[in-house]
Structures are given as C-alpha cells and as structure tokens.
Amino acid sequence: MTAANAGTAGRPAAVGGEAEGRAGVTAAPARPGQETVLATEHGKTTIADVVVQKIAGLAAREIPGVHRLGGGVAQAFGAVMQRIPGATPSLGQGVSVEVGERQAAVDLDLVVEYGVEIGELTQAIRRNVITSIERMTGLQVAEVNIAVDDIHLPGEDDDDGEARVE
C-alpha cells in the first residue's frame, strides 16, 4: 500500500470535499474554530505510522484464531529475526498502515488457525483494530483490509523448526 496507489486500491482519493492527507489517506480539512483531539488552537499532534502499526498488530494478535501476522516475505524475515540473538520479532510484522492528519488505513496479512470461521474472525479483528486505534490515537480508521495468507494446521511445525506446544 503506497500513497501513489491509495486512490486505486479501493480508497477514494478525496471523499465529500475532504482533502488528501500526507500518506494518501483522506483527511477532513481543518475548519476555522473546529478543534479535534489532535489539532487544537494550541498546537497539533502528529502520530507516526509505526505507532499505529504496532497498535494494529497488537490488537489483531489479541483475537483468538490468529496464529500469526505476516505471510510470505514478512514471515521469512520474521523467522530470520528470531534466530538473531537479542532480536525481537517486530510487532508491526504483517501490518502496513497509512496515516493522515485525522485518518488511518490498515492492511493486515495473517495466518489463521485451522477450524476458525474466517468471516467471524476477520470481523472481530476489524472491530478490535478500529477500537484500539481510535481509542488510543484519536484517529478515525477509514478501513482495515485483511488478507488471509495461510491456515495453520494442528501439529504443523512453526517457522523455527519446532512444533508449537500449547
């Protein structure tokens, strides 16, 4: 997801008279005298993409049925990072975000546990991600796109070569 393709990836470039934000996410134009939590008459608060990325990643992982975030390249990179002494897996693995002045959009890549109803799981993930981001940052979440890349089967080995013990 890039700012260049934000308007072509299912996101409108501008909606209802809104101006496009820094990262391609639409943001309502500031109106004189209108204050939000992030923009007041005393100053403006900006929130880094990595902050929203971590919040989204943690919120998605809280939902039972999510085996892990990331697929393909992100999964391989995470496996390499786990083998480096002292390195910790990234909380943002499998998560990409675009953050504007007042809105954010989130893309998640995940692996689900076998037997979980994917439609219900993705609804729960969206609800938790949106609630967490909006509550913690004051940003409005425009969308949460979810790509289910794989299903984790019971007894299947994890990336580190060891069977998962539960």
KATA-V872663 format. One record per pair of residues at least 24 apart in sequence whose C-alpha atoms are under 10 Angstrom apart, sorted by the first residue. I is the first residue (numbers start at 1). J is the second residue. Records with the same first field share a line. If there is no record, write none. Layout:
I: J ; J
//
This chain:
1: 96 ; 97 ; 98 ; 105 ; 106 ; 107
2: 96 ; 97 ; 98
3: 98 ; 99
6: 98 ; 105
10: 143 ; 145
11: 105 ; 142 ; 143
20: 100 ; 101
21: 98 ; 99 ; 100 ; 101 ; 102 ; 103 ; 104
22: 98 ; 99 ; 100 ; 101
23: 49 ; 97 ; 98 ; 99 ; 100 ; 101 ; 103 ; 104 ; 105
24: 98 ; 99 ; 100 ; 103 ; 104 ; 105
25: 97 ; 98 ; 99 ; 100 ; 101 ; 102 ; 103 ; 104 ; 105 ; 141 ; 142 ; 143
26: 98 ; 99 ; 100 ; 101 ; 102 ; 103 ; 104 ; 105 ; 142
27: 99 ; 100 ; 101 ; 102 ; 103 ; 104 ; 139 ; 140 ; 142
28: 100 ; 101 ; 102 ; 103
29: 101 ; 102
30: 101 ; 102
36: 102 ; 138 ; 139
37: 102 ; 137 ; 138 ; 139
38: 101 ; 102 ; 137 ; 138 ; 139
39: 101 ; 102
44: 101
45: 101 ; 137
46: 99 ; 100 ; 101 ; 102 ; 137
47: 99 ; 100 ; 101 ; 102 ; 137 ; 138 ; 139
48: 98 ; 99 ; 100
49: 96 ; 97 ; 98 ; 99 ; 100 ; 104
50: 91 ; 92 ; 95 ; 96 ; 97 ; 98 ; 99
51: 92 ; 97 ; 99 ; 133 ; 136 ; 137
52: 92 ; 95 ; 96 ; 97 ; 98 ; 99 ; 104 ; 105 ; 106 ; 129 ; 132 ; 133 ; 134 ; 136 ; 137 ; 139
53: 91 ; 92 ; 93 ; 94 ; 95 ; 96 ; 97 ; 98 ; 99 ; 104 ; 105 ; 106 ; 107 ; 108 ; 133
54: 90 ; 91 ; 92 ; 93 ; 95 ; 96 ; 97 ; 133
55: 91 ; 92 ; 95 ; 129 ; 130 ; 132 ; 133 ; 136 ; 137
56: 91 ; 92 ; 94 ; 95 ; 96 ; 97 ; 106 ; 107 ; 108 ; 125 ; 126 ; 128 ; 129 ; 130 ; 131 ; 132 ; 133 ; 144
57: 90 ; 91 ; 92 ; 93 ; 94 ; 95 ; 96 ; 106 ; 108 ; 129
58: 91 ; 92 ; 128 ; 129 ; 132
59: 125 ; 126 ; 127 ; 128 ; 129 ; 130 ; 131 ; 132 ; 133
60: 95 ; 108 ; 110 ; 121 ; 122 ; 124 ; 125 ; 126 ; 127 ; 128 ; 129 ; 130 ; 132
61: 91 ; 110 ; 125 ; 128 ; 129
62: 124 ; 125 ; 128 ; 129
63: 121 ; 122 ; 124 ; 125 ; 128 ; 129
64: 112 ; 113 ; 116 ; 121 ; 124 ; 125
65: 111 ; 112 ; 113 ; 114 ; 115 ; 116 ; 117 ; 118 ; 121 ; 122 ; 125 ; 152
66: 110 ; 111 ; 112 ; 113 ; 114 ; 116 ; 118 ; 121 ; 122 ; 125 ; 148 ; 151 ; 152
67: 110 ; 111 ; 112 ; 113 ; 114 ; 150 ; 151 ; 152 ; 153
68: 93 ; 94 ; 109 ; 110 ; 111 ; 112 ; 113 ; 150 ; 151 ; 152
69: 93 ; 94 ; 95 ; 108 ; 109 ; 110 ; 111 ; 112 ; 148 ; 149
70: 94 ; 95 ; 108 ; 109 ; 110 ; 111 ; 147 ; 148 ; 149 ; 150
71: 108 ; 109 ; 110 ; 111 ; 147 ; 148 ; 149 ; 150
72: 109 ; 110 ; 149 ; 150
74: 109
75: 109 ; 110 ; 111 ; 159
76: 159
78: 159 ; 160
79: 158 ; 159 ; 160 ; 161
80: 159 ; 160
82: 159 ; 160
83: 160
94: 146 ; 147
95: 146
96: 145
97: 144
98: 142
99: 139 ; 140 ; 141 ; 142
100: 139 ; 140
101: 139 ; 140
102: 137 ; 138 ; 139 ; 140 ; 141 ; 142
103: 134 ; 137 ; 138 ; 139 ; 140 ; 141 ; 142 ; 143
104: 130 ; 133 ; 134 ; 139 ; 140 ; 141 ; 142 ; 143 ; 144
105: 130 ; 139 ; 140 ; 141 ; 142 ; 143 ; 144 ; 145
106: 130 ; 141 ; 142 ; 143 ; 144 ; 145 ; 146
107: 143 ; 144 ; 145 ; 146 ; 147
108: 144 ; 145 ; 146 ; 147 ; 148 ; 149
109: 145 ; 146 ; 147 ; 148 ; 149 ; 150
110: 146 ; 147 ; 148 ; 149 ; 150 ; 151
111: 147 ; 148 ; 149 ; 150 ; 151 ; 152
112: 148 ; 149 ; 150 ; 151 ; 152 ; 153
113: 150 ; 151 ; 152 ; 153 ; 154
114: 150 ; 151 ; 152 ; 153 ; 154
115: 151 ; 152 ; 153 ; 154
116: 151
118: 148
122: 146 ; 147 ; 148
//
